[in-house]
């Protein structure tokens, strides 16, 4: 089996990441409910995920990709602490100053 390498990637890779997410979520129950027709879902999810990755993470996070045999097989978009563009409430029992840890907004790995 080929080795999978994870590395930081430039923002110019966002369209490929959006397409990867669209394929990965093609059969996700929430998106099946939202777009019941498979052909419509296949057309709309790439557009939806392009908007997500290009606008939700504009200048606020980092992009890591997983590559195997020169092919993109996974990706993670990360929000940097305090850089989500909107305030989030701290989880119950967590002091507000500890709630800003880096968290993945969208993360997945296709195998």
N, C-alpha and C positions, 0 to 999 in steps of 0.2 A: 504494500500500500504506500502511496506517495505521502510525503511529509506535508503537513499543513503548517504554514508560517503565518504568524500574526504580526502585523506591523502598523505603524501610524500611516495614514494616507492623506493626500491633499484633498481639499474640498472639491477639486475637479472630478473626483471619483463619485460624488453624490448621485449623479444620474444612474450610474451602474448599481449603486447601493439601493436606490429607490426601486429599480427593476428587480433586484434580488428580493427585497422585502415583499414586493407585489407577488412574486411567484411563491414565496414562503407562506404568505397568508391567503393564498387563493382558496383553500378549503377551510379556513378558520370559521368557526360557527358564527361569529359576529358579522363577518363580511358576507357569509352566505345568506344571513338574514337580511343584511342591508341591500345586497345585490343578488337576489335569488337565481337569476339567469346566469349560468356559467360564462357565456360569451360576453355578456355585459360586464360581469365582474372582471374578466380578463382585460377588457378595454379600460375600465375605470380605475382599478387598483393602481396601475402604474402612475396615472395622473395624481391620484390621491397621495401616494407615497412620495412622489416628487415634491408636492407641496409641503408635506410633513418635513422631509429632510432638508429642503432648501430654506424654508421659512421658520420652522421651529428652532433650528440650530444655527441660524445666521450669526456667525461670530460669537456664539455662546459656548461652544463645546469643542470636543475633539472627535476625530474619526479614526477608528481602528478597523482594519480589514483582515480577513483570513483568506489566504491564497493557497491553492493546491494545483500543481501542474500548470501554473500560469492563469488559472481560472479563479475568479472571485467566488468563494463558497460560504462566506459569512461576514458579518459586519456589526459594529457597535458604535452608536453615537452617544457621546457622553456629555452631560452638562457639567461645567466646572462649578465648584462651590460658589454660591451666590450669584450665578450667571444665568438663571433660568428665564430672565426677562419678566418674571412676575413673582410676587411673594407667595410662598407656600407656608401653610400652617405647620408648626412642628407636630409630629405624632404625639399622642397622649403620653405623658410621662417623660418626654425628651425635652430638655431645656432648649430654648430657641437657638442659642448659639451653637448647639451641636447638631442641628437639623440640616445644615448646609453641606453635607458630605457629597462628594461626586457620586452621581447615580446614573445608570444607563437609562436613557429615555426609550430607546428601542435597541434590543440586543438579541441576536440569534445566530445560530450556526447551522448551516445546511450540510448534511453529510451525503 
